[in-house]
Each structure stands twice: as C-alpha cells, then as structure tokens.
Amino acid sequence: MSAVIVLNTDNTALHTVSVQHAIRMLVREVAIVEEARDGHRIGPYPWPLVLRLIRYVKTTFLYARTPNATSRAPEPSRIAEISVYGSAGRLTFQIIRSVK
C-alpha cells in the first residue's frame, strides 16, 4: 500500500497516512480527495493520493519546546531562600539554598 499525503485546509502538508487510514478519513467525512489515482476506486471512493482536511488543525504543538529533564528547577516545596533581582524590566530568580 502507498502513502497518502494529508494537507491542512491552508494546503500545508501535515503528514502521510496509509490508504486504509485515508479511506477511513473519507468515510468519517473529515477530509476530501484533492488528487486521486486515475481509473482506480475503492468502493465508492477514488483511490486517494492527496487528501485535504475539512477543518483547520492548529500545528503549533509540533514546534513547541520541551523542557530538558536535566535542567529542571527544584520543586517549590524544597526551596528555602530565593533571591530576586532585575534590570531593564527583566526579573532573575536565583536559588540561594534548597532544603534537602
């Protein structure tokens, strides 16, 4: 089976899915066929090569930064003293002593 490209409503490529998944998306009516293979059908549906979603999917989560597990700050319940200082509208927090 070949892969089917899935486009967002603004025609940006999101990912690829299998033909089986693409047909399920057509049955659920969450996508429409943008490009199909000539002369091939799967039941009442054309053989999809490219699908376009009907509703826009926000993709900012794909590019969100994940925190590094090694650079985590101590839990707030374990902090005894914090020093706060700032310059030019920016605050900086410094842990002076943490409870063990």
N, C-alpha and C positions, 0 to 999 in steps of 0.2 A: 504494500500500500504506500501511496505517496503522501507527502505532507501538504497541508493546505495553509496558506498564509492568511492570517486574521488581521484585518485593518480596523482601526478605530473609526469613529464617524468623521473625523477630520482627515482621514486617509493616511494616518501614520501607522506603520507596521507595529503590531503588538507582539505577536509570536506566531508559531506554527502549531498546528494540531493535526491529528490523523484524519483520514477521510471519514472514519466512523464517528469521531467526535464532531466533525463538521456537519455530518448529516443530522446528528442529534441536535446541534445548534439550529439547524434549519427547521426541524420538527418543533422545537420549542419556540421558534419564531424570534430568536434573539439576534439573528444575522440574516443577511441576504447575499445571494451569489453575485459577485462583481465580474468574475471571469470563470468560465466553465470549459471543460474539455468537449470539443466538437463531437457530436454523434454518440456520446456516452451518457447514460442516465442510470440513476439508482432509484428504482421505483418512480415516483412522480417528480423526483428532483434531478436536476442536471448534475453531472459529476463536477464538484467544485474544485477550482484551483486557487481562487482568492475569494474570501468572504469579507463583508463589511458589517460591523456591528450596528444595530439599530439605535442603541443608547450609547452615549459617550462614557468611556471608562477613564477615570482620573488616574494617571500613572505616576504621580509624584512619589508614591511609596517605593517605586523601583529605584529611585535615586537618593533615597533618604540615607543619611549617615547613621551607622550603627555604632554604639559606644564600644570602645575597646575594653575587654574584660580585665586586662591587666592595669588599666589606668582608672579604675573606679575609685571614687572617694569613699572614705569610711562612712558607715551608717550614721545618721544624725544622733542616734541614741548613744553612740560611743565617743562623741566629741565633747571634750571638757572646755576648751577655750578656742575662740576663733578671733582672729584679728582682721578687721575690715578697713581698707584704705582705698582711696580713689583719686583719680586725676582726670580732668577733661571729660567728666560725665561717665567715667567707667569705674566700676567697683571691682576690687580684687579681694578674694577671701583667702586667708592663709590659716591653716590649721596649726596651732602652736603646740597643743598637747592633746592626745586622744587617750581615752580610757581603755585599758586592756581587759 
